[in-house]
């Protein structure tokens, strides 16, 4: 637990472009506050279970979001974004992969999330596929047998949907969202992208608050 029992929840999704844009900010937050605050990653479920066919209209719609993120944050994107015909923008599998790493090798959870972002946004790889997610885990030194067992476990499938529901119950409606907890309830630190410079006074103000 962090300073005076404080926890910061980073609610995200592995296929959320604004979360990719927020990644350098979150890295800076982790570097600056990890000794004072416990920082947890929660997956909120952007499009879990989506089965809609991916077509040119959806591609252009998504690229519009990516370009907006790039203009605001400067994070790099591969705008060619040509996916196979069987691609569906289902964010449940990569979210479940994040929870699987949390179970198997928890210290790698945040870096693994970044690996998924990078694979999707820079290399346009299909991060909904188990094989790719397993390869990403292996490249980070995570035991791929244990990862695959966790990923395929029916209990893990229940757990990821439960986490989606818990995030909604906290009032999270978009990503990235940063919540601060002092043990009872949560305070919204940001809903949506903000720079580290803009967030610093908000986080510092929260840290200075007395715990009720």
C-alpha positions in Angstrom: 0.0 0.0 0.0 1.2 3.5 -0.7 1.5 6.6 1.4 -1.1 6.6 4.2 -2.9 3.6 2.5 -3.5 5.5 -0.8 -4.1 3.7 -4.1 -4.3 5.0 -7.6 -6.3 3.0 -10.1 -5.4 3.4 -13.8 -8.5 2.2 -15.7 -7.6 1.5 -19.3 -8.1 -0.8 -22.3 -5.3 -2.5 -24.4 -7.1 -1.3 -27.6 -7.9 2.2 -26.5 -6.0 4.8 -28.6 -6.3 7.5 -26.0 -4.7 5.1 -23.5 -1.8 4.6 -25.9 -1.5 8.4 -26.1 -1.6 8.6 -22.3 1.1 5.9 -21.9 4.1 8.3 -21.5 2.1 10.3 -19.0 1.3 7.1 -17.0 5.0 6.1 -17.2 5.9 9.5 -15.6 3.3 9.1 -13.0 4.6 5.7 -12.1 8.2 6.9 -11.9 7.2 10.0 -9.8 4.6 8.4 -7.4 5.3 4.7 -7.1 7.1 5.2 -3.8 4.2 7.2 -2.4 1.1 5.5 -3.9 0.1 1.9 -4.8 -0.7 2.0 -8.5 -3.0 -0.6 -10.0 -4.0 -1.3 -13.6 -7.7 -2.1 -14.1 -9.2 -3.1 -17.5 -12.5 -1.3 -18.2 -13.7 -3.0 -21.4 -13.8 -0.7 -24.4 -15.5 -3.1 -26.8 -15.5 -6.5 -25.1 -17.3 -9.2 -27.0 -17.6 -7.1 -30.1 -18.4 -9.3 -33.2 -19.1 -6.7 -35.8 -17.5 -7.2 -39.2 -14.5 -4.8 -39.7 -15.0 -2.8 -42.9 -13.6 0.3 -44.6 -16.1 2.6 -42.8 -15.0 1.3 -39.4 -11.4 1.6 -40.4 -11.8 5.2 -41.4 -13.7 6.0 -38.2 -11.0 4.4 -36.0 -8.2 6.2 -38.0 -10.0 9.5 -37.3 -9.6 8.8 -33.5 -6.0 7.8 -34.0 -5.1 11.0 -35.8 -6.8 13.0 -33.1 -4.7 11.2 -30.5 -1.5 11.8 -32.5 -2.2 15.5 -32.9 -2.9 15.9 -29.2 -0.2 13.7 -27.7 2.5 13.1 -30.4 2.4 9.4 -29.8 3.4 7.5 -33.0 0.8 5.5 -35.0 1.0 3.3 -38.1 -1.9 4.8 -40.1 -1.8 2.1 -42.8 -3.9 -0.1 -40.4 -4.8 -2.9 -42.8 -6.2 -5.8 -40.8 -7.3 -9.2 -42.0 -10.9 -10.0 -42.9 -11.5 -12.0 -39.8 -10.4 -9.1 -37.5 -13.0 -7.9 -34.9 -12.4 -5.0 -32.6 -13.0 -7.3 -29.5 -11.0 -5.9 -26.6 -11.8 -8.8 -24.3 -8.9 -11.1 -25.3 -6.1 -8.6 -24.8 -7.8 -7.5 -21.5 -7.9 -11.1 -20.3 -4.2 -11.4 -21.3 -3.4 -8.4 -19.1 -5.1 -10.1 -16.2 -3.3 -13.4 -17.0 0.0 -11.6 -16.7 -1.2 -10.0 -13.4 -1.6 -13.5 -12.1 1.5 -15.1 -13.5 4.1 -12.3 -13.2 2.4 -9.2 -11.7 5.4 -7.0 -11.9 5.2 -7.2 -15.7 1.5 -6.2 -16.0 2.1 -2.6 -16.9 5.0 -3.2 -19.3 2.9 -6.0 -21.0 0.0 -3.6 -21.4 2.4 -1.3 -23.2 3.6 -4.1 -25.4 0.0 -4.8 -26.6 -0.5 -1.1 -27.3 2.8 -1.0 -29.3 1.9 -4.1 -31.2 -1.4 -2.8 -32.3 -0.7 0.9 -32.9 2.8 0.8 -34.3 2.8 -2.6 -36.0 -0.9 -3.1 -36.7 -0.8 -6.7 -35.3 -4.0 -8.4 -34.4 -3.8 -8.4 -30.6 -7.1 -10.2 -30.3 -5.3 -13.5 -31.2 -4.1 -15.8 -28.4 -0.9 -16.8 -30.3 0.2 -13.2 -30.6 -0.6 -12.4 -27.0 1.3 -15.5 -25.9 4.3 -14.5 -28.1 4.2 -11.0 -26.5 4.2 -12.5 -23.0 7.1 -14.8 -24.0 9.2 -11.9 -25.4 8.9 -10.3 -22.0 10.2 -13.4 -20.2 6.9 -14.6 -19.0 6.4 -18.4 -18.8 4.2 -19.0 -21.9 2.8 -22.3 -20.6 1.6 -20.6 -17.4 0.3 -17.6 -19.3 -1.7 -19.8 -21.7 -3.1 -21.8 -18.9 -4.3 -18.6 -17.1 -5.6 -17.1 -20.4 -7.7 -20.2 -21.2 -9.0 -20.7 -17.7 -12.8 -20.3 -17.5 -12.3 -18.5 -14.2 -10.1 -15.9 -15.9 -12.8 -15.3 -18.4 -15.3 -14.7 -15.6 -12.8 -12.5 -13.8 -12.2 -10.1 -16.7 -15.9 -9.5 -17.2 -16.2 -9.0 -13.5 -13.5 -6.3 -13.7 -15.4 -4.6 -16.6 -18.5 -4.5 -14.4 -16.6 -3.2 -11.4 -15.2 -0.3 -13.4 -18.6 0.6 -14.7 -19.9 0.4 -11.1 -17.2 3.0 -10.1 -18.7 5.3 -12.7 -16.0 4.9 -15.3 -17.4 5.9 -18.7 -14.3 6.3 -20.8 -10.5 5.7 -20.9 -8.0 6.5 -19.7 -9.5 7.2 -16.2 -7.3 7.8 -13.1 -9.0 7.3 -9.7 -7.5 7.9 -6.3 -8.6 6.0 -3.2 -7.8 6.6 0.4 -9.4 3.4 1.6 -13.1 4.4 1.3 -14.5 5.4 -2.1 -12.7 6.9 -5.1 -11.9 10.4 -6.3 -11.6 11.0 -10.1 -8.2 12.5 -10.8 -8.8 12.5 -14.6 -11.3 11.1 -17.1 -9.6 11.4 -20.4 -6.2 12.5 -21.6 -4.3 15.1 -19.6 -0.6 15.9 -19.7 1.7 15.1 -16.7 2.1 18.8 -16.1 -1.7 19.3 -15.9 -2.1 16.2 -13.6 0.7 16.9 -11.2 -1.2 19.6 -9.1 -4.3 17.4 -9.1 -2.4 14.4 -7.8 -0.5 16.5 -5.3 -3.7 18.1 -4.0 -5.2 14.6 -3.5 -2.1 13.4 -1.6 -2.3 16.4 0.7 -5.9 15.7 1.7 -6.5 14.3 5.1 -7.9 10.8 5.2 -11.4 10.8 6.8 
